[in-house]
Amino acid sequence: MNTAFVNDARVMTKGQITIPKNVREALGVESGDRVTFIVDGSNVRVVNSAVYAIMRLQNQMRGEAEKAGLFSEEDVANWITQSRREEAVQ
């Protein structure tokens, strides 16, 4: 699906809008899902809330693995194994 397009929606009296189907598909949202509005001046982005939360977490965690001495998948696997052994002892 081409994600470069323009679409509009009418704002109803209570401030509600219906997100057009092609926009919902591009965001990967369905009925009951949440969206996040990111306001930057007069520009507003609408994003899938779950995707946005993961992106924020990734940004917040950037560099933390290296600080903990985890530089490869093998380091992570070893850390998990060691943690499980410690939990089993307790």
N, C-alpha and C positions, 0 to 999 in steps of 0.2 A: 504494500500500500504506500502510495506517495504521501509523505507527511508534510509536504510544503503546500499549504492551501490556505485560503481565507474563508471564514464562515462567520455568520452573525446570529444573534439570538435576541429576542425581545425581552426586555425587563418588565415583569408584571408588577402590579400595584404593591405587593409585599416584598419586592426586590428579588423575587425568584426568577430564574431562567431555566430553560430546558437546554441541556448541553446537546448539540446536534450529534447524531449517530456517528458521523465520520470523525468527529472530535473525540467522542467516547472511545471509539476503536483505536485512535492514535494514542490516547492516554492509557489504554488498557484497563478502563474502568467499566463496571457494570452496576446495575441497580444495587444500592446499599453500600457501595464503595465510597470512600472519602476522597476529596480533592483538596489541594492546598492552593491558596492564592498568594502569590509572591508579588508585592507591590514595590515598584521602584520608580518613584516620581509619578509620572502619568502613565507608565507602562505597567501592565499586570500580566503575569504568567500564571497559567493554571496547570498544575502538575498532579500526577497520581500521588496521593499522600504516602502510600507505602513505599514507593520508589524514592520519594523525597526523603523520608526518614532514613532509609538505608544510605543514601548519598551523604546525609548529614553525619551519620555515625561513622562512615568511612573517612570523611574529612576530619572528624574529631579524633579518630584512632590512628591517623596517618603518623607513622614514625614510632608508634608505641611498641611494635614488635621488635624493632631494632634496639630500642632502649632496654628491652627485656632480654636481649641476646638471642633473639630468634631471627635468623637470617635465611633459612631455607625451610622447605616443607618437612625435611627430615628433622630439623630442630623442633618444629612444632609437634611432630609425631612423638619425638622423644619426651617433650614436655608433657604431653597428654598422658603418655605411658607412666611417667614418673608421678604425675598428679594422681592417677588412678591407684597406683601402688600405695601412695601416702594415705589416700582415703580408705583403702582396704585395711590398713594397719589401725586406723582410728576406730 
